[in-house]
């Protein structure tokens, strides 16, 4: 059974710093990996989708990497801003399945 | 593209009443997922459809819950009769051939 763990569970950093969120998964037979953010009381917003054949994806200040062999992904946020404060969720879809397996989440707070 | 559209955004109902939540998929997407989110349990998959066919309903908590896809672009989740413990935020999400999920904004259900 796929298990997805995110470290740290919570992170507070001053505005302007670069930061890395970590995600690890136990079953490397993934179809894709997707990062979401969720603001309090809101829905999930997709940030980046990495297919299993890809190593990384970038969007603006965000960069996500994927290393299937080690079962890891990182989400790099450059020049953090208070608006980046949210809970970040790493999710995977395994081959032979369509269901998302959610990570444990990282609650990020950017201090102005 | 308007994204995944859910209605209503908020629903307050009395215990015992029937509640119907609605979801419109993104055009061209062929999989539909219903999730429930609570503080205690996080995000739980209730049911998902592929090409209008229910594939996995193992997450549906009880017979009081039912879901339908009358056509390729629309789904309903019905709770009858509703109970206070059904209070949660209900999300639907859609995808096309596992090409990444898009979530709706959710319906916040309160049963009093």
Interface residues (C-beta under 8 A of the other chain):
Chain A: X31 X32 X34 X36 X42 X43 X44 X45 X46 X49 X91 X93 X98 X99 X100 X102 X105
Chain B: X31 X33 X42 X43 X45 X48 X50 X55 X56 X91 X93 X95 X98 X99 X100 X101 X102 X103 X104 X105 X106
